[in-house]
Amino acid sequence: MASDYYQVLGLSSSADRQLIDKAYRLLARRYHPDRSPEPGAVDAFALVQQAYEVLQDERTRRLYDRQLAERPGGAVAHQVLRLSFREAARGGIFRIPAFTGGGRGEVRVEVPRAVEDGTCLRLPSTEWKGAMELCVMVAVREDRLFRRDGLDLHVDVSVFVDVALEGGSVTVPTLEDGEVEVAVPPGTAGGTKLRVRACGLRTAEGTCGDLYAVVRLQLPPTTRHRARDMGRRVHELEREMAELRDAMRRRQGELEKWERNLREKQKELSDPQPRWIKALMGKL
């Protein structure tokens, strides 16, 4: 079995995603169990799928390339174990498909608590019945709430401005211990980190990080409603001012027309010979 997934797909390590996809489609059609009469097609198809699963994802490909650089020329098989953020925090026993010496099978992987993204869990060939050592590359998905920094965790919490100014408390979610109430000192600024001791990630040895609640200032509901009402009133006033300006422009046009008519009347009155006399004399 080839230990280099680039070789499995017949590619160089510089191949781009388009070439990887193309090579996978060709080999998958060639070795598909329902189509291929070739001996060993089932195992070849499984190995091609395994190689593609690693190389088609940019993040797992980077992990794979790093492992190859650390063990150049080494006979090592690779497989990806994708975990959620919370699965990685808890650890445990996971099973993943792998190409063993007996063909496609499952491998039991023991994941330690607080395992980091990119970790390579190494299994000797005797543990997974393969022909060589297996590197299980751990790929951890991001969590919608928590961010990791070593064993410490960070989580954003909304704090009303009045609470931040006067002091109070805020409810903070934790990863494994539910919610806790944390004191907010008076004069707390946005971006302040409120420390919750021993609520970070825990290792199997008992080492525990801290949780940091990052303050994100928020207007109280009544203030938000008042600000929304003020914004609506400002919009109405702007519309009324625009209507008033239009009316003033129309009145200005009417005033200019009235002034022109007035000047013409004044000119007629100041003329010693009115127009009707001039017209009569012109006919004589």
Secondary structure, DSSP 8 states (H G I E B T S, - for coil): --S-HHHHTT--TT--HHHHHHHHHHHHHHH-TTT--STTHHHHHHHHHHHHHHHSSHHHHHHHHHHHHHSTT--EEEEEEEE-HHHHHH-EEEEEEEEETTEEEEEEEEE-TT--TT-EEEE-HHHHT-SSEEEEEEEE---SSEEEETTEEEEEEEEEHHHHHH-EEEEEE-SSS-EEEEEE-TT--TT-EEEETT-S-B-TTS-B--EEEEEEEE--HHHHHHHHHHHHHHHHHHHHHHHHHHHHHHHHHHHHHHHHHHHHHHHHHH-SS-HHHHHHHHH-
